[in-house]
Amino acid sequence: MAKRHPTFLLFLFIALANFSLARITSAAQPPSQIGPTLRIGTFVVDATPPIGSPLAYQTCDRVAMPLTARGIVLLTGDKPIVLCAVDWIGIANDGYQQWRQAIANAVGTSVQRVSVHALHQHDAPVCDLSAETLLAYQGLSGILCDVPFVRKTIQQVATAARAAAEHPQQVTHLGLGQAKVEKVASNRRILGPDGKVRGVRYTSCRTPDLVAAAEGIIDPWVKSISFWNDQTPLVVLTYYATHPQSYYLTGVANPDFPGMARFLREMTLNGVRHVHFNGAGGNIGAGKYNDGSPENRQRLAVRLAEGMSKAWQATEKQPITATDVGWKVVPVKLPVSKYLDEKKLLATLTDSKIDKKERKSAARDLAWLQRCQAGDTIDITCLKLGSARILHLPAETVVEYQLAAQKMLPDHFVAVAAYGDYAPGYICLKEHYQQGGYEDSPRASKVAPEVEDVLMPAIAAALR
């Protein structure tokens, strides 16, 4: 008999010990519907990179746990709406557009009604087909993306989304719940008495005074949104804002602790599909509670899963029909960072004497700069589900945007998914660009401080 790994046995024990449908409370209204029927399809596709293909920082030597792309297709009588979450570090530029276009074509909808988000795990692939094209012209094809693998995955996701749209299930109720996650998230930017960043507490940290500092500004709540056919749960979506890595740079592809937590919840609910999204956690990580040891990956996974479980147990159901669903799109032009210089980037990209990592970085910066110069826009979108709103943001947006969105609609259930189009890098508040640190540095942020003046009004418009 094959020997079971101790971690597997622990997961199985936790799942079986907690196995029960939650104490879900229903609104007083009967399940019969007055408006047109809402239907939903779900999909899951393997998005695991092949051995030897590039991860975000290294080459994939082996796989610890499969990576997936998973999502939902909502059918309302209008054009379908698709939400998709991918276990990659980021999807940018033309890569992002091709993901959305392929899915839109497959289900018969418009690109603007498709929202794709990465979970931002670091031992995972990056997808930037614009930068990859620039690199290919320099004889560097394949150092950023495994293009055949990327295109194959996009097509498989599109095919799965089409199948989901063709075989939907009826939705009678929407479930909304939230709970606090304990000892996972902490703010990475530790300010000194002068208001400047005195230290950055990354996703793992062993510096005693930074570990001892307060959690800082975070959103401690995990949001849970579930779709039901009467008493039968069909799928659950969760949203939580933090960098998702416990440790990385291993060459071993894995979905890290959010993927493990998602797996635990699916086991606990006897296979009810679970789609998890990373919130606006650009300046949030597990550094206060994570020293980077392998054991902490399991601890963080269990803590996040416990928060998901409590949010599920706190779920309140309300009847929903297709007329309760809405979709808002607000295109924005984000101001480009003044540090991006086209001539310098081209010089770096084309100089064969320069390290390939620098040339790869230059290609990614140049691809974004050229988009901005062409007047390209990024879609800020919002899904209305009865009294709930799901806001979709690009890149590594800091948590203050998420908290601001919730304050804009204090009487509504507002969840946020960030890490949409990955191209802009970190999107900070205007004040952050005066404080120093990593997130607002020229290396990390490809937008100007005035980005707040563009993004905040766009968020308000999308929500309302």
TORFI-580164 format. One record per residue: x, y, z of N, C-alpha, C in turn. Coordinates in pm, whole numbers, padded with zeros to 5 digits, always signed. Example, Ala and Ser with C-alpha at 12.3 -4.5 7.8 and 13.67 -1.06 7.14 Angstrom:
<nodes>
+01319-00569+00780+01230-00450+00780+01320-00330+00780+01285-00225+00708+01367-00106+00714+01290+00003+00787
</nodes>
This chain:
<nodes>
+00086-00120+00000+00000+00000+00000+00088+00124+00000+00053+00223-00083+00136+00343-00093+00132+00421+00037+00245+00477+00074+00257+00557+00196+00203+00696+00172+00115+00744+00259+00058+00878+00243+00148+00982+00306+00159+01096+00240+00238+01207+00294+00166+01265+00415+00239+01301+00522+00175+01354+00643+00085+01475+00616+00126+01564+00524+00045+01683+00495-00089+01642+00436-00087+01542+00348-00211+01493+00289-00305+01440+00397-00249+01363+00492-00331+01306+00598-00390+01415+00686-00310+01521+00711-00362+01632+00792-00478+01699+00720-00460+01724+00590-00567+01788+00513-00693+01702+00515-00675+01571+00497-00789+01482+00496-00861+01482+00631-00780+01481+00737-00838+01483+00872-00919+01610+00895-00860+01726+00857-00930+01854+00876-01058+01857+00796-01048+01810+00670-01165+01814+00584-01277+01727+00638-01242+01603+00680-01343+01512+00731-01398+01559+00865-01310+01616+00948-01355+01663+01080-01454+01777+01067-01436+01858+00962-01522+01975+00946-01637+01950+00849-01648+01826+00799-01743+01801+00692-01887+01818+00742-01946+01926+00696-02088+01949+00720-02127+02071+00640-02247+02072+00591-02293+02194+00526-02314+02299+00634-02284+02422+00598-02284+02529+00697-02424+02560+00746-02426+02635+00855-02553+02682+00907-02595+02802+00824-02650+02774+00707-02688+02879+00614-02827+02928+00650-02842+03058+00666-02974+03115+00694-03032+03171+00566-03158+03151+00545-03225+03196+00423-03317+03312+00455-03330+03401+00357-03427+03508+00371-03566+03446+00371-03663+03521+00420-03796+03467+00439-03867+03438+00307-03820+03499+00199-03891+03483+00072-03885+03338+00024-03988+03291-00042-03988+03154-00096-03892+03144-00213-03847+03021-00248-03750+03004-00354-03806+03030-00493-03938+03035-00509-03994+03061-00641-03951+03198-00690-03932+03210-00820-03877+03333-00875-03983+03409-00953-03975+03541-00944-04068+03627-01015-04007+03668-01149-03879+03701-01148-03812+03748-01269-03758+03633-01352-03693+03666-01464-03634+03562-01550-03525+03485-01477-03508+03361-01517-03416+03270-01448-03270+03308-01472-03192+03305-01366-03047+03320-01374-02986+03181-01382-02890+03163-01470-02822+03034-01483-02671+03055-01472-02602+02949-01431-02458+02959-01413-02390+02830-01459-02276+02846-01521-02189+02734-01554-02054+02754-01490-01985+02647-01457-01853+02657-01395-01752+02576-01474-01625+02612-01458-01520+02539-01529-01391+02540-01448-01312+02436-01467-01178+02425-01410-01087+02364-01516-00973+02425-01538-00877+02379-01640-00739+02371-01577-00665+02268-01607-00526+02256-01560-00441+02365-01626-00372+02443-01545-00285+02550-01596-00142+02531-01546-00104+02406-01522+00028+02372-01470+00132+02380-01580+00242+02451-01559+00344+02462-01665+00419+02331-01682+00465+02303-01803+00547+02183-01824+00686+02199-01764+00749+02089-01731+00886+02092-01679+00976+02157-01783+01062+02247-01735+01155+02317-01823+01106+02450-01874+00978+02481-01854+00926+02610-01899+00951+02716-01792+00950+02845-01830+00981+02950-01733+00868+02974-01633+00906+02988-01508+00819+03044-01405+00851+03194-01398+00790+03263-01303+00811+03407-01294+00957+03443-01273+01029+03362-01193+01167+03395-01159+01267+03285-01190+01218+03164-01212+01307+03051-01236+01248+02960-01343+01312+02848-01364+01260+02746-01454+01186+02640-01374+01079+02588-01430+01001+02486-01361+01076+02352-01362+01120+02310-01244+01191+02183-01230+01097+02067-01198+00992+02097-01123+00892+01996-01091+00766+02066-01041+00663+01988-01015+00534+02042-00975+00496+01984-00839+00465+02072-00743+00424+02027-00610+00274+02000-00605+00197+02082-00675+00051+02072-00673+00001+02139-00800-00097+02083-00868-00141+02141-00995-00190+02285-00981-00164+02364-01083-00218+02499-01094-00343+02492-01182-00438+02579-01157-00561+02575-01233-00604+02714-01279-00688+02715-01381-00767+02832-01418-00912+02791-01401-00986+02868-01324-01124+02828-01291-01213+02950-01289-01341+02927-01315-01429+03042-01317-01575+03007-01336-01652+03111-01362-01797+03096-01380-01841+03170-01505-01951+03123-01562-02019+03191-01672-02162+03218-01626-02199+03346-01620-02334+03385-01578-02419+03412-01702-02537+03352-01704-02629+03366-01817-02757+03433-01767-02785+03551-01823-02896+03633-01775-03001+03663-01880-02977+03623-02004-03063+03664-02114-02995+03773-02196-02905+03847-02133-02816+03939-02203-02690+03861-02239-02587+03927-02287-02464+03856-02320-02402+03798-02194-02340+03680-02203-02282+03617-02084-02176+03703-02016-02160+03679-01886-02055+03742-01806-01965+03630-01756-01833+03650-01769-01738+03546-01730-01638+03604-01630-01619+03533-01518-01514+03564-01421-01419+03445-01417-01288+03474-01423-01189+03366-01427-01072+03400-01337-01027+03303-01256-00913+03319-01166-00807+03216-01204-00681+03261-01217-00574+03177-01270-00459+03172-01170-00405+03053-01147-00293+03034-01055-00160+03071-01120-00149+03191-01174-00025+03244-01231+00010+03373-01159+00134+03418-01175+00174+03542-01106+00109+03665-01169+00089+03662-01301+00025+03776-01365+00004+03752-01513-00098+03821-01569-00130+03813-01711-00140+03956-01761-00058+03993-01860-00042+04134-01895-00053+04159-02044-00083+04287-02075-00075+04341-02210-00152+04254-02310-00090+04218-02422-00160+04141-02523-00198+04002-02472-00121+03950-02377-00158+03823-02317-00293+03832-02248-00315+03941-02175-00443+03960-02106-00556+03975-02207-00531+04051-02311-00633+04071-02412-00669+03939-02482-00568+03857-02509-00595+03730-02576-00673+03634-02487-00645+03633-02357-00726+03554-02264-00873+03595-02273-00898+03724-02263-01036+03772-02262-01105+03750-02397-01031+03776-02505-01091+03763-02637-01128+03618-02668-01040+03525-02633-01068+03385-02659-01190+03337-02582-01199+03377-02456-01314+03338-02374-01441+03402-02428-01433+03532-02463-01550+03602-02516-01601+03536-02643-01510+03503-02734-01550+03437-02858-01616+03302-02830-01562+03231-02731-01612+03096-02703-01755+03097-02649-01789+03196-02566-01921+03197-02503-02018+03292-02570-01972+03366-02672-02060+03456-02743-02091+03584-02668-01986+03647-02615-02005+03772-02544-01901+03873-02590-01901+03991-02530-01802+04093-02563-01683+04081-02469-01568+04129-02514-01447+04124-02432-01468+04196-02299-01542+04305-02301-01560+04384-02179-01644+04314-02074-01707+04203-02110-01786+04127-02013-01711+04003-01964-01580+04003-01986-01492+03896-01937-01386+03958-01848-01374+03907-01725-01273+03957-01632-01185+03840-01588-01056+03853-01615-00958+03749-01583-00861+03803-01478-00833+03723-01377-00748+03765-01267-00647+03657-01232-00524+03697-01206-00424+03605-01153-00433+03604-01002-00389+03495-00941-00380+03489-00795-00244+03535-00745-00146+03548-00836-00016+03608-00807+00078+03518-00728+00060+03387-00735+00160+03299-00676+00293+03320-00749+00406+03309-00676+00535+03346-00733+00610+03230-00798+00585+03108-00754+00640+02991-00826+00537+02946-00927+00512+03034-01023+00407+03014-01123+00443+03094-01248+00379+03065-01361+00412+03136-01485+00367+03281-01486+00429+03359-01574+00383+03493-01608+00344+03490-01755+00245+03569-01792+00198+03573-01931+00198+03717-01978+00292+03752-02065+00297+03884-02127+00341+03864-02271+00244+03845-02360+00277+03813-02498+00330+03934-02574+00300+04056-02529+00358+04175-02592+00508+04182-02565+00547+04163-02439+00689+04163-02405+00760+04046-02471+00693+03932-02477+00753+03815-02540+00782+03841-02688+00695+03914-02756+00720+03949-02896+00842+04039-02910+00854+04136-02821+00971+04224-02824+01100+04145-02801+01095+04050-02710+01212+03966-02682+01244+03874-02798+01142+03824-02864+01165+03733-02977+01241+03802-03089+01214+03930-03110+01287+04006-03213+01436+04015-03182+01470+03997-03054+01610+04003-03012+01670+03863-02996+01601+03763-03044+01650+03626-03032+01636+03569-02894+01545+03625-02813+01527+03581-02674+01391+03517-02652+01338+03457-02753+01206+03395-02742+01206+03286-02635+01103+03288-02552+01085+03183-02453+01148+03208-02318+01218+03320-02299+01278+03342-02167+01178+03400-02068+01069+03457-02119+00965+03512-02032+00846+03418-02024+00797+03375-02138+00679+03289-02145+00707+03166-02231+00644+03056-02193+00639+02939-02280+00516+02960-02369+00536+03021-02486+00424+03064-02569+00332+02949-02610+00385+02836-02656+00293+02725-02690+00207+02681-02572+00268+02673-02454+00191+02636-02334+00085+02740-02304+00120+02869-02312+00024+02976-02285-00094+02968-02381-00064+02955-02509-00172+02951-02609-00259+02827-02591-00199+02716-02557-00275+02594-02532-00368+02612-02413-00316+02674-02306-00399+02696-02187-00514+02789-02217-00488+02897-02289-00595+02991-02326-00705+02918-02403-00666+02835-02498-00764+02765-02578-00843+02664-02495-00775+02597-02403-00845+02501-02317-00945+02571-02225-00906+02688-02175-00998+02763-02089-01119+02810-02171-01095+02858-02292-01205+02901-02378-01300+02785-02407-01244+02669-02436-01326+02552-02464-01408+02512-02341-01345+02517-02224-01415+02483-02100-01524+02585-02068-01497+02713-02094-01598+02816-02070-01717+02796-02162-01691+02756-02288-01802+02729-02380-01887+02613-02329-01821+02507-02283-01895+02393-02229-01977+02434-02108-01921+02520-02024-01994+02567-01906-02118+02645-01946-02104+02728-02050-02219+02806-02098-02325+02718-02161-02283+02606-02219-02378+02517-02285-02448+02422-02188-02394+02409-02068-02454+02317-01970-02468+02387-01834-02547+02493-01830-02561+02569-01705-02661+02504-01610-02659+02553-01487-02757+02512-01387-02837+02633-01343-02960+02610-01304-03046+02718-01258-03000+02771-01123-03005+02903-01107-02972+02969-00980-03099+03030-00924-03132+02994-00801-03249+03052-00734-03210+03149-00623-03090+03127-00564-03050+03207-00449-02903+03248-00459-02876+03362-00400-02740+03412-00383-02706+03405-00235-02586+03357-00201-02542+03353-00062-02429+03451-00038-02437+03529+00068-02335+03627+00102-02290+03605+00246-02158+03597+00267-02104+03581+00401-01964+03637+00409-01922+03670+00528-01786+03718+00548-01739+03681+00688-01607+03673+00702-01548+03642+00833-01405+03694+00834-01353+03716+00952-01216+03762+00964-01119+03644+00952-01008+03670+00887-00900+03573+00877-00795+03612+00981-00759+03520+01066-00667+03550+01176-00522+03516+01138-00432+03608+01167-00288+03586+01159-00241+03541+01021-00286+03615+00919-00234+03595+00784-00185+03728+00727-00272+03824+00711-00236+03949+00643-00171+04050+00737-00073+04123+00682-00013+04237+00752+00037+04334+00646+00037+04462+00680+00085+04562+00585+00236+04555+00572+00285+04569+00451+00428+04555+00426+00505+04684+00452+00437+04798+00450+00503+04928+00460+00503+04976+00605+00616+04969+00670+00630+05010+00810+00686+05152+00812+00605+05245+00861+00644+05386+00861+00718+05423+00989+00813+05518+00974+00884+05572+01087+00817+05698+01139+00874+05761+01242+00815+05883+01300+00804+05997+01200+00888+05995+01097+00885+06102+00998+00784+06079+00886+00707+05970+00897+00608+05941+00796+00663+05873+00672+00792+05842+00673+00855+05771+00562+00864+05622+00595+00874+05539+00490+00889+05395+00511+01026+05366+00571+01028+05309+00691+01155+05275+00756+01195+05131+00729+01100+05052+00682+01130+04913+00652+01014+04849+00578+01045+04752+00495+00941+04679+00422+00935+04536+00478+00818+04501+00528+00795+04368+00583+00733+04283+00473+00819+04215+00399+00772+04142+00282+00686+04022+00324+00656+03935+00230+00566+03824+00259+00627+03721+00354+00755+03722+00368+00819+03652+00480+00917+03749+00543+00932+03742+00673+01015+03840+00742+01074+03778+00869+01204+03804+00891+01271+03758+01012+01339+03872+01087+01310+03996+01049+01365+04112+01117+01279+04141+01239+01332+04125+01361+01248+04130+01482+01162+04255+01495+01218+04373+01472+01139+04494+01495+01028+04510+01390+01050+04460+01268+00945+04466+01166+00836+04364+01195+00875+04246+01242+00776+04145+01280+00692+04195+01397+00755+04266+01489+00684+04314+01609+00589+04429+01579+00610+04499+01469+00524+04611+01437+00380+04565+01417+00286+04658+01433+00144+04625+01422+00110+04575+01282-00006+04510+01271-00050+04461+01139-00060+04574+01038-00096+04692+01084-00113+04806+00994-00244+04798+00918-00255+04877+00813-00378+04885+00735-00393+04758+00651-00497+04681+00679-00530+04561+00601-00682+04556+00587-00731+04463+00508-00872+04425+00511-00876+04282+00565-00914+04262+00690-00906+04129+00752-01016+04034+00708-01114+04081+00629-01231+04001+00599-01212+03922+00470-01248+03795+00475-01263+03716+00354-01412+03718+00319-01441+03751+00193-01579+03760+00146-01616+03631+00073-01734+03583+00096-01782+03460+00033-01912+03489-00040-01916+03454-00169-02035+03471-00252-02067+03335-00313-02185+03284-00287-02221+03151-00335-02350+03156-00417-02361+03063-00509-02479+03051-00595-02546+02917-00565-02679+02920-00554-02755+02803-00507-02872+02776-00600-02904+02649-00614-03031+02606-00671-03114+02551-00556-03199+02639-00502-03277+02608-00383-03182+02576-00266-03174+02450-00221-03087+02415-00108-02954+02357-00152-02928+02353-00282-02806+02290-00332-02703+02396-00372-02587+02400-00307-02484+02495-00347-02420+02453-00479-02402+02548-00568-02346+02521-00700-02200+02560-00710-02163+02674-00653-02026+02722-00660-02010+02831-00555-01890+02845-00501-01861+02952-00406-01740+03030-00456-01749+03162-00448-01639+03251-00481-01591+03316-00352-01460+03324-00332-01406+03394-00215-01306+03499-00258-01293+03602-00172-01209+03717-00202-01133+03756-00075-00999+03764-00087-00917+03800+00029-00791+03870-00021-00755+03979+00045-00646+04064-00001-00516+04035+00071-00425+03967+00004-00288+03953+00053-00201+03894-00057-00071+03925-00053+00021+03849-00136+00010+03702-00097+00007+03611-00195-00028+03473-00164+00088+03378-00140+00211+03428-00137+00321+03333-00126+00372+03321+00018+00406+03199+00056+00467+03174+00186+00620+03170+00172+00667+03098+00073+00807+03101+00032+00812+03064-00116+00916+03108-00184+00920+03083-00329+01065+03083-00376+01086+03096-00507+01218+03080-00571+01269+02937-00552+01178+02842-00567+01213+02702-00548+01225+02626-00681+01170+02682-00788+01164+02609-00914+01056+02502-00914+00974+02500-00810+00868+02399-00796+00733+02470-00809+00663+02445-00918+00535+02511-00942+00432+02468-00838+00361+02566-00784+00256+02534-00685+00164+02654-00668+00040+02633-00623-00055+02742-00602-00047+02804-00463+00051+02766-00385+00080+02821-00252-00042+02812-00160-00040+02888-00049-00139+02861+00055-00283+02894+00014-00311+02993-00076-00451+03008-00118-00503+02887-00195-00416+02827-00278-00457+02708-00351-00482+02591-00258-00400+02579-00154-00419+02472-00056-00548+02495+00023-00575+02621+00061-00699+02651+00133-00821+02622+00046-00812+02657-00079-00921+02630-00172-00948+02479-00182-00841+02402-00187-00851+02255-00193-00920+02201-00067-00881+02252+00049-00943+02209+00173-01093+02235+00174-01132+02353+00125-01274+02387+00126-01353+02300+00029-01296+02270-00086-01366+02183-00180-01385+02044-00122-01284+01994-00049-01298+01864+00016-01406+01870+00124-01405+01976+00203-01501+01988+00313-01644+01992+00261-01665+02061+00149-01800+02074+00094-01828+01968-00011-01754+01858-00005-01783+01742-00088-01782+01774-00237-01685+01857-00277-01665+01883-00418-01737+02004-00474-01805+02082-00391-01864+02207-00440-01751+02295-00494-01764+02338-00617-01655+02411-00682-01625+02542-00611-01496+02572-00596-01451+02690-00523-01359+02770-00614-01392+02898-00633-01310+02989-00712-01263+03101-00621-01132+03114-00605-01078+03215-00514-01010+03327-00592-01031+03450-00547-00970+03568-00608-00885+03642-00506-00773+03694-00551-00688+03777-00466-00739+03920-00472-00762+03979-00357-00810+04117-00351-00699+04217-00377-00726+04342-00347-00628+04449-00367-00525+04443-00255-00429+04356-00272-00331+04331-00167-00190+04364-00208-00172+04467-00292-00038+04501-00339+00059+04530-00226+00011+04593-00120+00098+04628-00007+00071+04540+00116+00015+04422+00092-00020+04331+00201+00051+04198+00182+00101+04140+00290+00165+04009+00285+00151+03941+00420+00209+03824+00431+00199+03747+00555+00322+03767+00644+00401+03871+00617+00531+03886+00682+00531+03887+00833+00428+03941+00894+00424+03943+01041+00409+03802+01098+00349+03714+01021+00318+03579+01070+00392+03470+00993+00490+03508+00914+00556+03410+00828+00705+03436+00821+00785+03339+00866+00930+03352+00860+00989+03285+00736+00901+03237+00647+00948+03175+00525+00978+03027+00536+00955+02967+00651+00981+02824+00666+00872+02744+00595+00906+02628+00538+00806+02549+00466+00683+02514+00550+00703+02494+00680+00590+02457+00766+00482+02566+00769+00525+02690+00750+00429+02799+00759+00331+02801+00642+00369+02740+00530+00274+02735+00418+00147+02662+00462+00163+02553+00532+00047+02477+00579-00031+02557+00683+00039+02624+00774-00031+02702+00877-00116+02813+00813-00057+02884+00717-00131+02991+00651-00249+02937+00574-00232+02822+00510-00342+02761+00435-00459+02726+00528-00428+02669+00642-00532+02630+00738-00602+02754+00793-00527+02859+00823-00589+02983+00874-00682+03045+00771-00638+03049+00645-00724+03106+00541-00847+03017+00521-00827+02885+00522-00941+02794+00506-01040+02808+00621-00989+02832+00742-01078+02852+00856-01161+02979+00838-01098+03085+00786-01173+03207+00758-01279+03183+00651-01242+03111+00546-01340+03076+00442-01456+02997+00500-01424+02902+00590-01527+02820+00652-01623+02905+00735-01569+02999+00812-01654+03085+00895-01740+03177+00808-01684+03224+00696-01763+03307+00605-01877+03226+00544-01849+03100+00513-01952+03010+00461-02062+02988+00565-02022+02966+00689-02120+02943+00796-02203+03068+00823-02145+03185+00797-02217+03311+00820-02304+03351+00702-02306+03268+00598-02378+03302+00476-02527+03321+00499-02580+03427+00440-02725+03451+00436-02768+03448+00290-02876+03374+00263-02924+03357+00127-03037+03454+00095-03040+03494-00031-03149+03580-00079-03187+03534-00219-03316+03536-00252-03356+03499-00388-03292+03592-00490-03260+03538-00607-03200+03619-00712-03253+03572-00847-03277+03668-00935-03315+03638-01073-03220+03713-01166-03236+03689-01293-03149+03753-01392-03161+03905-01388-03276+03957-01347-03292+04103-01343-03213+04166-01229-03165+04085-01135-03085+04136-01024-02936+04145-01059-02901+04107-01181-02762+04104-01224-02734+04221-01318-02623+04290-01294-02583+04400-01381-02433+04402-01400-02388+04470-01503-02245+04477-01536-02211+04618-01580-02113+04679-01515-02072+04816-01547-01926+04816-01588-01893+04891-01692-01756+04903-01742-01716+05050-01744-01600+05080-01686-01544+05215-01689-01401+05206-01742-01378+05238-01870-01241+05236-01923-01160+05354-01869-01033+05329-01835-00948+05436-01784-00813+05433-01854-00754+05552-01865-00616+05565-01912-00530+05596-01790-00447+05502-01750-00364+05522-01632-00239+05601-01670-00201+05699-01591-00083+05781-01623+00045+05701-01606+00131+05706-01707+00252+05626-01707+00359+05689-01619+00443+05607-01560+00551+05654-01474+00651+05737-01554+00698+05844-01495+00797+05929-01562+00932+05860-01573+00950+05751-01500+01078+05680-01503+01091+05588-01624+00983+05567-01696+00990+05482-01814+01032+05567-01934+01154+05544-01981+01212+05619-02092+01229+05524-02211+01161+05554-02320+01159+05463-02434+01298+05439-02491+01378+05542-02503+01512+05526-02561+01599+05437-02472+01593+05460-02343+01674+05379-02251+01627+05234-02250+01498+05215-02253+01445+05079-02252+01484+05004-02380+01476+05073-02493+01516+05011-02620+01665+04978-02620+01745+05068-02562+01889+05045-02556+01921+04921-02473+01851+04906-02361+01872+04787-02276+01824+04661-02346+01709+04669-02406+01651+04551-02473+01740+04500-02585+01801+04589-02660+01876+04550-02780+02024+04526-02757+02072+04547-02635+02214+04530-02606+02242+04386-02561+02305+04308-02646+02330+04167-02617+02428+04146-02503+02499+04251-02462+02595+04239-02353+02530+04250-02216+02408+04298-02213+02337+04317-02087+02271+04186-02045+02265+04165-01915+02205+04042-01860+02063+04023-01911+02027+03899-01939+01896+03868-01996+01782+03908-01903+01804+03902-01773+01698+03942-01680+01665+04090-01695+01769+04173-01713+01746+04316-01733+01675+04342-01864+01713+04267-01968+01649+04285-02099+01503+04241-02093+01477+04135-02018+01339+04088-02000+01256+04194-01929+01312+04254-01825+01241+04360-01753+01217+04481-01843+01315+04514-01925+01301+04628-02017+01189+04602-02117+01178+04478-02164+01071+04444-02259+00934+04462-02197+00919+04422-02073+00789+04435-02006+00754+04582-01984+00854+04661-01942+00830+04804-01923+00797+04872-02055+00869+04835-02160+00848+04897-02291+00710+04862-02347+00667+04740-02328+00535+04700-02377+00426+04785-02312+00437+04810-02183+00339+04893-02112+00349+05038-02158+00469+05090-02170+00488+05229-02213+00426+05252-02351+00450+05161-02442+00397+05176-02577+00245+05171-02579+00187+05092-02491+00041+05091-02478-00011+05227-02433+00055+05283-02333+00013+05413-02281+00027+05520-02387+00137+05517-02463+00159+05615-02569+00053+05604-02677+00001+05483-02698-00102+05462-02800-00243+05497-02749-00252+05537-02622-00381+05575-02565-00467+05458-02525-00406+05344-02500-00481+05224-02464-00546+05242-02326-00656+05174-02306-00728+05184-02179-00732+05049-02107-00762+05057-01980-00785+04939-01896-00927+04948-01843-00997+04835-01845-01136+04833-01800-01145+04810-01649-01212+04902-01582-01255+04881-01443-01399+04835-01452-01428+04716-01401-01562+04662-01415-01621+04626-01279-01753+04620-01277-01823+04585-01153-01942+04497-01186-01954+04386-01116-02067+04295-01129-02165+04321-01015-02287+04350-01051-02395+04365-00953-02467+04233-00938-02481+04186-00815-02556+04065-00782-02650+04100-00668-02770+04145-00700-02861+04188-00595-02799+04300-00514-02782+04276-00383-02724+04378-00295-02572+04373-00292-02512+04282-00366-02366+04267-00367-02305+04333-00490-02179+04373-00474-02101+04427-00585-01965+04358-00583-01918+04318-00701-01782+04265-00715-01706+04359-00807-01607+04426-00753-01526+04523-00826-01400+04456-00877-01366+04480-01004-01251+04418-01068-01147+04524-01103-01026+04508-01047-00920+04607-01062-00797+04544-01127-00712+04626-01187-00591+04574-01251-00475+04562-01154-00379+04481-01189-00243+04482-01134-00239+04472-00982-00129+04523-00926-00104+04510-00782-00155+04635-00709-00287+04647-00709-00350+04762-00645-00339+04750-00493-00306+04861-00427-00289+04856-00281-00425+04849-00213-00426+04803-00088-00549+04770-00019-00636+04893+00008-00576+05011+00011-00656+05132+00036-00764+05152-00069-00742+05109-00192-00846+05120-00295-00963+05027-00263-00934+04911-00212-01039+04817-00173-01120+04873-00057-01053+04925+00043-01122+04982+00158-01205+05103+00118-01152+05184+00026-01226+05301-00022-01353+05258-00095-01342+05152-00177-01459+05103-00250-01569+05060-00153-01531+04994-00045-01630+04949+00052-01696+05067+00123-01620+05173+00146-01677+05293+00210-01771+05367+00117-01748+05354-00013-01835+05422-00109-01976+05366-00108-01990+05236-00076-02121+05172-00066-02131+05100+00067-02140+05174+00176-02135+05112+00310-02251+05018+00339-02362+05033+00268-02479+04949+00293-02486+04829+00200-02379+04808+00123-02376+04696+00030-02262+04600+00066-02272+04480+00014-02169+04378+00027-02074+04397-00091-01953+04446-00064-01858+04480-00170-01735+04390-00160-01712+04310-00263-01591+04228-00275-01504+04283-00387-01374+04261-00375-01280+04317-00473-01185+04208-00521-01169+04202-00653-01066+04118-00714-00968+04209-00786-00840+04199-00752-00737+04275-00822-00655+04179-00908-00536+04222-00949-00449+04140-01034-00518+04101-01165-00593+04200-01222-00642+04183-01358-00525+04203-01454-00533+04300-01542-00420+04327-01631-00298+04364-01547-00195+04282-01556-00077+04291-01468+00021+04400-01509+00003+04457-01628+00103+04545-01688+00142+04666-01605+00051+04735-01536+00090+04858-01466+00178+04838-01344+00196+04713-01298+00274+04690-01177+00196+04736-01055+00266+04789-00957+00201+04836-00834+00127+04967-00860+00005+04973-00808-00076+05095-00817-00099+05144-00675-00029+05250-00638-00029+05302-00501-00117+05425-00489-00132+05473-00367-00192+05604-00344-00089+05713-00375-00139+05832-00400-00050+05944-00431+00049+05968-00317+00003+05958-00192+00091+05985-00079+00203+05882-00066+00179+05760-00114+00281+05656-00105+00406+05692-00183+00387+05763-00294+00501+05796-00379+00595+05899-00315+00553+05952-00200+00639+06044-00126+00701+05977-00003+00663+05852+00021+00703+05787+00146+00822+05693+00131+00856+05657+00008+00961+05560-00011+00909+05419+00006+00999+05323+00006+00960+05183+00015+00974+05114-00119+00913+04997-00130+00927+04918-00252+00813+04940-00350+00690+04934-00301+00574+04934-00389+00569+05055-00481+00612+05170-00432+00606+05294-00510+00736+05324-00584+00831+05232-00579+00962+05257-00640+00954+05246-00793+01048+05310-00865+01050+05298-01012+01060+05154-01059+01122+05069-00979+01134+04928-01015+00999+04858-01015+00910+04899-00924+00787+04824-00902+00664+04886-00967+00652+05017-00963+00531+05084-01010+00555+05149-01146+00471+05117-01242+00485+05170-01377+00384+05280-01408+00322+05332-01301+00227+05441-01317+00274+05561-01235+00222+05678-01269+00257+05802-01200+00171+05820-01075+00215+05904-00981+00138+05926-00858-00006+05973-00884-00028+06038-00997-00162+06087-01029-00260+05975-01059-00214+05851-01053-00302+05738-01080-00422+05738-00984-00401+05784-00861-00512+05788-00766-00625+05878-00815-00588+05989-00879-00688+06083-00929-00771+06024-01043-00718+05922-01107-00790+05854-01215-00869+05734-01162-00806+05656-01076-00865+05529-01035-00978+05546-00935-00966+05636-00839-01073+05652-00740-01205+05692-00803-01208+05793-00892-01337+05825-00956-01390+05711-01042-01300+05636-01105-01343+05523-01187-01409+05416-01101-01352+05391-00983-01409+05293-00891-01549+05338-00849-01562+05466-00815-01693+05519-00774-01794+05505-00887-01753+05534-01009-01843+05523-01124-01884+05379-01148-01789+05286-01136-01819+05145-01159-01917+05092-01053-01898+05130-00929-01982+05081-00821-02125+05136-00831-02139+05256-00884-02270+05321-00882-02343+05309-01014
</nodes>
